[in-house]
């Protein structure tokens, strides 16, 4: 057996559970320990021999790194991560090359020995330890999650989370060993040749006392028979004096850890304990090592290193609080909720009881934020938090998971599903009730409503706990779409809708701009002349054919793609207008209507973007009619007025779309200088048979005449509708009766 100095002892903490890598890592440990032994006790006196020892280590490292990178590739680790890992390996090679160059310039003896002990060995020990514990372990955890069929991003996040706390303690463990070894360097001035080192080994008592007494942390050894103190350093005495009030109490203090001494033996030689000492209110990281009898120790002993990590622990607690809690409300956040859901879901497999996740958000909360400012909005959110805690008591069961979104977790309600359902409905109603009470803030009084989604679950459900939050949010979104201030429970159909929407969203990302097409539908005047057209978007899907905007525009708004689609549409229409303007037939010189979504209208770059397009294509703003619905107009009316005033000053035509189905008042409409009102097609559909629709249309026409704006009837599909509308005084028509939407090349 080769002789070694265990300056870098192998420990199970270095295992990655990847056999080929673990075997090679252990071999690297042995090589470094052999390297130290040969330098210390063998006759290695010339530079060539020293370089030979380094070359052996270098060559095995190269072999190992090649093997390791192949393993990561086989385990489908992201190429960028493997490249980063390869860069780390190259850093080691670069450093070793520097050491070899330096050694070649030094004379053997004292200077060379000092350089090796001060620089080379501490670097090799620390680099390898940290590389395995942090870099290699990180990739190993990713690989394990990929084997469990996790998505790459999910595997990456899980790896980060797994190592967040462990890395701190593991690195401290290595640091203890490395700092202990660096103490050797303090006496390197005694080393003039290898003979001196051998002589030092004959004076081991003075040698080790020097090392131990110069360490900052408390260190001591006890015998393995009755655990009586054998050696200790001054730091242990100072530690006991500071925290126990007596310098002589160190003997008793060392005996406090008898329970851990008993766990060590010839097989289990290392133990690390994260220990809270309640008597002195300190957090300690303690390393226990079983030292076998050898040339340095007359009998088996246990060596103890103590690191006071109280300040580090408190910093970690602060960091964890910032990571898992919302800064405004001090409620748990989305990350905390996911961890809580995991535990509850796992426990429900044992209890067989139903739990419930309730998710709600405040309807149209952005209006309060826009009109009264973020400070007022924050005050409402904090008061909402207080009301929830008064109702629910337990802070851990409430979370803020979005800007105006919250969750409530009911745990172990009942084994009976109907009873659990009734209990969840009752709690949802209580939440709704306490939040419907007006919020009195300074001189203002606010009423809010909430849209609620909920899901019941237990351990028998055939889905992952990570899906629970998504299911609850799907139910909440469904409530909002049904008309606000509602409660919906998650159903499988909602999951299918969510999946279909996600598929459409992913395909839509690749549809811009290649698969999106613009169609134009003519607007006809009273004498059947062309008075304008509306630009309509269609999705020319490669396998599904032409898809109507009814099937993808809402999804585009929800996922944020609507801005990209909208600005692409603007660019194409402005370009087409520039071509039509050059056409010799004046019939092509007509305005084009464009629809604005709420997200486009709220985009601060809207006005400047439109202005840039006017300059780019050299067209008049009077050829563009911007259509907006009543609902969008009323979401933030004051802001709407300002933006429309700016757009009007540029010369754009303004149209109020889908008129009659929103909730705007006549006084509000009179404040906006519209050029056009479009009657919603729901009234056109029923105008032949419904006297109510006829009356409403007559009123809209009368209003338009009073305001001196053009009236457009959209969705006109048959002659009877056309004749009735014309008799009421409608002067502009749009619909299949006159023209189907057509691409620009077919537009005549």
N, C-alpha and C positions, 0 to 999 in steps of 0.2 A: 504493500500500500504506500502511495506517495505521501510524503510528509507535507503538512500544510500549516499555516497560521490562519485561523478562521477569522480573519479581519472582516470578511463579508460572509456571515453564516447563512446557509440556505434555510428558508423557512416556508411553511406551506402558504403563507400569505402571498408568495411570489407565484403560486400556481395559477395558470390561466385555463386549465382543463382542456388544453389542446396538446396532446401527448408529445408530438414531434417538437413543438416549440418549448415545452416544459423541460424535456430532456436536454435540449441544447442550452437552455438558460442555466440549468444546473451545471452543465459542463463548463460554461463561462465562469461561473462562481468558483469552480474548482481550479480553473486556470489562473484566475486572479490570486487566489489564496496560495497556490503553488509558486506563483511569481514572487509574492511577498516573502515566502519562506526561503526560496533560493537566494534572494537578495540579502536576506538577514543572516542565514546560517551556512550557506554554501560559499565556496570560494569563487565568486563572480567578481573579478577584479579588473577586467578590461572592458573597454567600450564595445568591442565586437560582441562579447558575450551578452552584455546588456541589450544591445540592439537585437541580438538573436532571440532573447526572451520576449521582447516587444513584438518581433516579427511573428513568433508563434501565436501570440494572442491576436495580432492583427489578422492573420490568415484564417483563424477559426471564426473571428467576428465576421469576416467577409463571407465565409461559407454559411454561417448562421443567418446573416441578413438576407442572402439570396433565397435561402430556404423559407424564411419567414415571409418575405414579400410574395412568394409563390403561394403560400398557404392563404394569405389574405385575399389574393386574387381568386383562388379556388372557392373561397367562402363569400364571393360576390361583394366584397368591400368596395365602396366607391373609389374610382381610380384617383380622384383628387386627394382622398385621404391616404391612399397608398403612396402617392407622390410626395405628400408631406412627410410621411414616415421615412421614405427613402432619403429625403433631405436631412432628417435627423440622423440617419445612419452616416451620411456623408460628413456631417459635422464631427462625428467621432473620428472618422478616418482622417479628417483634416487636422484635428487636434493631436492625434497620435503622430502624424507626419511631422508636425511642429516639434513635438517632444524628441523625436528621433534626430531631427536636424540640430536641436539644442544640445542633445547628449553628445553628438559627434564633435562639438566644439569644446566640450569640457574635458578636463583631465580627470582621470579616475581618482577615487579617494573621497575626501571629505566633501568637496563641492558637489560632486556627482551624487553622492549618497543623500546629501541634504536636498538637492533638486528632486530626486526620486521620491523621498519621503514627504516633502512639502507640497509638491505639485502633482506628479504623475499618479501616484497611488490614490490620493484623495479624489482626484478627478475621475479615475476609472471606476472607483467604488460608487461614488455618488451618481455618476452618469448612468451606469448600468442599473442601479437600484431604482432611480426615478423613472428611467425609460420603461422598465418592466411594469412598475406600479401605476404609472400614469398613461404613457403612450400605448404600450402593448395591451394593457388591460382595457383601455377604451375601445380599441378595435376588437378585442375578444368579446366584449359585451355586445357590440354592434352585431358581430357574427352570430352570436347566440340568439339574438332577437330576430335576425334574418332567417335563421333556421326554424324559428317558431312562426314563420310566415308573416312577420310584421313588415309594414311598409318601410322603405329606406329612411324617410324623414322621421317616422315614429321610432325606428330602431336607434337613430342618432340621438333623439331627445331622451329616450330611455337610458342610453349609455351615459349621457351627461348627468342625468338625475341620479343614476346608480353611484357615480363616482364623486358627486358633489361633496358629501361629508367624509367618505372613506379616504379620499385622497389626502385630506388634511391630517388624519391620524396616522395613515401609513407613512406619509412623508416625514412626520415627526419621529416615527420609529427609526427610519433610516438615518435621520439626522442625528439621533442619539448615538448610533454606532459610528457614524462618520466623525462626529465631533470627538468621540472617545479616541478614535484612531488619530485624529489630528493632534491630540495631546502628545502623541509620540514625537511630532515635529518640534515640540517645545524643547525637547532634549537632544534634538539633532545636532546641536553645536558640540555635543560630546563625541559624536561619531566621526572619528578620523579615519578609521578603516574597519574592515569586517571583524578584526580581532577585538576591537573595543565593544562591538555589538555582542560578541560572544561573552565578553567579560561582564557586560551589563546583565546578561541572563544569569550569571552567577551571583549577582547582587539584586535579585528580583524584588526583595522587600523594599528597598529604597526606591527602586525603579517604579513599582506600582503605586507606592505612596505618593510619589511625585505626580504621577498621572491623575490619581483620584483626587488629591488635594487641590489640584489646579482646575478641576471641573467646576462649572458654575452650578450645576444641578446636584441635588443630594444623591449620593451613591453609597451603597453599603453592600457587604456580603454577610451571609449567615451560613452556619453549618447545616447539613441536611438531617442531622440526628434530632436535635432539640431546638433548632432554629435560633440559637444564640448568636449574637452579633460577633463577627470576626474582625472585619475592617469597616471603616467608614471615613468619610471625608469631612472637612470643616463645614461644607455647605449644609450637611444634614444637621449639624449642631446649630448653625445660624437659622435654618428653617424652623426648627423646633422652638428656638428662643423667640423668633418673631411671631409665630402663630399659636404656640402653646404657652408662651410666657416663661419657659424654663429651658435653659441650655442643657440640663441634665436629663430631660425627658426623652432624649433621642433613643435610649435603650428600649424603653417601653414602646416607643412609637414604631420601631422596627418590628416588634413582635405583633403589632396590630394586623399584619398582613399574613398571618399564619395560614389562613384559609387558602391563600393563593400559593404559598410555599408547598402546601400539601398536594396541589394539582400538578406539580412538576416532578418529573422522575427521569430515568435514563432514556425513556422513549419520547416523552413530551418535554422538550428542553427549552421552549420559549413560550412566553405568555405575555400578552399586552392587555392592560386593563384600563378602561376609561372609568375613573373612580371619583365619586363625589364624597369628600370628607366632611360630613355634617358637623363635626366638632369644631372645625376651623373655617367652615364655609368656603372651601376651595375645591376647584375641579382639578384633578390630577391625571396625567397620563403616565402610567407606570409600566415599565418593562422588566419582566422577571426572566432571568436566564440561568439555566442549570449548567454549571461549569464542572466538567469531569476532572478527575485527578490527572495531572500531567506534570511536565517539567516546571510549571509555574505554581501549581496548587498541590499541597500535600494531601488534601482530601477533597471529596466532592463538596462543592459549595454552591450557593445560590446568590447571584449578583442582581442587585436591584438598582434601576435608574428611575428617578422621579422628575417629571417635568410639570411645573405649575402652569396649567393652561386656562386658568380662570378668565383672564382678559380675552383670550382667543375665543373661549366658549361664549362669553357675553357678546362678542362681536358677531359670532355665528348666529346667535339667537336674534340679534338685531337684524342681520341680513335675512334670516329666515322669515322674520316678521314682515320685512319689506317685500319679500318674494311671495309670501302667501296671504298677505292682507292688503286690503284697499286703503290707500293713504287718506282719503277723505272721510269715509264712514268707519274706518277701523274694523270693517266686517271682513270675513274670509273672502278671498277672490276666487276666480275661475280655477286656478291651479289647485287651491286648497279643496274646492268642491270635488274635483276629479279624484283626488286622493281619498277624500271622505267617501265618495261613491264606491270606490274600489273596496274599501273596508266593509261598508254596509252590504254591498252585493255579495261579498264572500261570506259574511256572517249569516246572511239570509239563507244560504245553502244549508246551514246547520239548523237555524231556528224554524225554517220553512214558513216564516211570516212574510206578509206583503209589506213593503215600504213604498213610499211615494215621493216623487220629485215634482215640485210645483215651480213653474217658471213664469214670471210675468214681467212686462215692461210697461212704462207709462205712455199712454197714447198722446202723440203729438207734443212730446215734452220739449222738442227743439223750439217750438214757438215761444215758450216761456223763456228759454235761454236767449233766443234772438231778440225778444222785446224787452226783457227786464235785466238781462246780463247773466254772466256765469255765477256771480256771487249769490244772486237770488236763487238760481237753479240749485246751487250747492246747498243752500239753506234748506230747500225743500227736500232734497235727498237725505240730508242729515236728520231732519224731523221724521221722514219716512222710516229711516233706520230705527229711530227711537220707538216709534209706534210698533214696528215689527218685534222689537226686543221685549216691549211690554206685553205683547200678545204671546210670544213664543218662549221667552225666558232664556233659552239656550243659544248663546252666540254662535256655536259651531254649526248649528243647523240652518243658519241664514247666511247667504253670500251675495255679494254684488258681482255680477258676472259680465256686466257691460256698462256703457255710459248711463243708461236708464233702465237696465235689466237686473232683476234680482231672482234668487232662487230660495226655496224653502224645502228642507228635507225632513220627511216624516219617517221615523225608523221603527220597524217591527210593530206595525199597526195591529194586524190580525192575520190569522191563518185563513180566515174566511174572506174571499175576494169581495163579495158584496158589502160586507161590513167595512172593509178597508176603503172601498170606493165611496161609501156614504161618508166616512170620516174625512176623506180627502176633499169631497165636495163641501162639507161643512167648514173645514178649515179655509178653503179657498174663498168661501162666502164671508168668513170672518175677516180675512185679509182685505177683501174688496170693501167691506163695510168700514173698517177703520181708516182706510185710505180715501174713502169718499167724503170723510169729514173735512171741511174746508181747512186749508193751511193759512193761519194768520201770521203774516210776516210784515213787521213794521206797519206801513200804511196800506198794504195790499192784502187781498184775500184771494186765495187760489183754490180752485177745485180741480182735481185730476181724476181720470179714470184709468183703469188698467186692463190689458188683455192677458188672459191666463191660459197657459197650457200645462198639462199634468200627465204623468205616466206612472202606473202601478208596476211594481216588479218584485220578483223574488228569485231565489237561486235556481229555480227550475226553468227560468226563461232561457230560450235558446239564442242568446246574443251576448256580446261582450259588454262589460260595464262601461267602456268608453263610448258606446253608442247611446247610453241613457240620456246624456245631456243633449245630443243631437235630436233624439226623439222628442224630448220635452220641448225643445225650441221649435221643432216642426209643428207641434200642437199649438204652441203659443202664436206662431206666425199665422196658422190657420184661423185662430180666433180673431186676429187683427184683420185678416182679409174678409172675414164674415161681417165686419162692421164695428169693431172695437168694443171694449167693455164686455167681453164674453169669456166663458170658460170652455175649453175643449180638451178632451182626453186623447192621448195618442192612440191611433189605430194603425193597423198594418197598411191600410190604403195610403195613409200619409207617408209612410216609409217608401212605398212604391213611387208616389209622386215626387218625393225628395230625391230618390235615385234617378228617376227620369229627368228631373230638372238638372241634376248634377251632370248627367250625360250630355244634355243639351248645352249646358254651360261649357263643358270641356270641348265639345265640337265647335261651339260658337267662337271660341278663342282662335281656332284655325280658319274660321270662315271669313274673317276680316283680312283683306278686302276681297279675296278671290271668289268666294261663293255668294257674296251679297250683291244683289242687283237692285237697280232703281227703276221703278215703273212710274209712268205719269198718267193720271186720269184727268181728262178734259172737264172743264166747267163750262156749261153752256148758258148763253143769255136768252132773253125772251124770244128772240128771233132765230134761235138755234145757232147763233154765232159763237165762236170760240172766244171766251173772255178771260181764260186763265186755266191753270191746271194745278193739281196737287201731286207732290212727289211722295211716292209710297215705296217702302223698302220690302223686298222679298229675299228669302234665303233659298238659293238654288242648290239644294243639297245633292251631293254626288250619288246617293243611293235612295234617298227618300223623296226626291223631286222638289218642287217648289213648296216652301213652307211659309204660311201666312205669318205676319208679325204678331198676330194674337197669340201664337204659340211660343214666341221667344223674346219679345220685347220686355215683358215683365221680369223674366229671368235675367235679362241683360241689365235691367235697372237694379235688381237685387244684388247682383255680383259685381256691379261697377263697370261693366263693359259698355254701358249705354253712352258714356262720354266718347269713347273711341269710335263707336258706331255713328254717333251723332255728328262728330266732326268730320268723319270720312264722308258721310252723306252730304253735309254742307259743301265740302270741297268739290264733290262730283256734280252737285246741282249748280253751283256757281260757275263751274267750268262749262257745263252744258248750256247755261244761259249765255255765256260769252260767245258760244258757237251760234246759237239761235239769233243773237243780235246781229250777226254778220250775214244772216240769210236774207236774200233779196225779197222774199215774201214777208210783208209786214205782219201777217197773221201769226208769225212765230214770236213776235215781240210782245209777249203777254207775261203777266206775273206768275210766279210759281209759289205755291204754299208749302211751308215746311212746319212740321210739328215739333214743339219743344217739350221734352220731358221735365219733370220736376228737378232731377239732378243736373240737367243741362242748365236750367234756369238759375239754379243756385250756384253754378260754377262761376267763380269770380273772373275767369278768363273769357266768359261768353262774349261780351261786348268787343273786347280787343281782338278776339279771334275772328268775329264777323267782319270787323273793320279791315283786318289784314286781307281777308278774302276779297273784299270789294276792291282794294287797291291791286291785288294780285291779278284779278281777272278783268279789271276795268269795266265794271258794270254798275248800274244805278241801284241804290237800295230800294227804290220804288218798285223794282221788279220782284222783290221778295216780300211775301206775306208770312209772318210768323204766327203760328196758331198755338194757343194755349188754352187749357181747360179751366172751367170754373174752380175745380178742386185745387189745382195748382195755384191759381190766383189768390184763393182765400187762405192758403196755408200761412202766408206771411204777406198780408196785403200792403203794408207800408213799404216793405222792401220791393214788392212787385211794382208799386207805383213809381218808385225812383228809377228802377231799371227800364221800365217801359217808356218813361219820359226820355231817357237817354236814347233808346232805340228809335223812338219817334223823331228825335232831333236829327238822327242820321238819315231819315226818310223812309224807314221800313214801314210796310203796311202791317197792321195788327188785327188779328182775328180771334174772336172768342169762340172756341170749339165746343161741341156737344152741349150747346146751351139748352137749359131747361131741366137738366137732371142734377145740377149741383145745388149749392146752398148760398149763392150770392144774392144780395138784396138789390133792388132797383137803385137805391141811393149809392151803393158801391159801384155799380156799373156806370152810373152817370159821372163818376169821378175819373174814369179812364176813357181816353179819346180813341175808341175802337173804330176801325174802318169797316169791320165786317162782323156779322154774327152768323154762326152756322147752327141751324136747327138740328138737334140730335135725331139720328135716324130711327130711334125707338118710336118717336111720334109719327114719323113718315110711314113706318111699317103699319101702323094702326089707323091711319088717317081716313081710310075708306070706310071702315066699320065702326070706329069709336068717336062718339060725339065729344068726349072729353079731349081726345087728341086734337080734334078739329078746333075746339075752343082755345086750347093752349097755343096751337100754331097761329091762330088769328091774333091772339094777344102778343105773341112774339113779333109777328109782322108789324103790328101797330106800334110796338115799342121801337122797332128798328126804324120805322118811318119817322117817329117822333125824335129819335136821336140822329137822324140823317145818316144812317149807316146801311151798307149793302147787306141784304139777307140772302143766305145760301142754304138750299135744302140738299142735304147729302143723303145718299142711299135710295135715290128714286129709281124704282125698278119696273114700274108699269105705267101705262097711259092714264089710268084712272087717278093714280097718285099725282101725276104730272098736271092733269087738268084741274084737279081740286086746288093744288098749290098755286097754280097760275091764276086761278080765280080769286085767291086770297091776296094776290099782289106780290107773290114771290117772284123775283126777277132773275135768279141765278140757280142753276140746277147741276147736280153731280150724281152720277149713278150708272148702273149697268144699262139702263134704258138708252143712254146716250153713247156711252163708251166704256169699254173694259180698260183697266189699267194696262199700259203698253210700255215696252222699253223705248228709249229715246229714238233709236233708229227707225221704229215703226210709227213714231208720233207725227201725224200730219193734220 
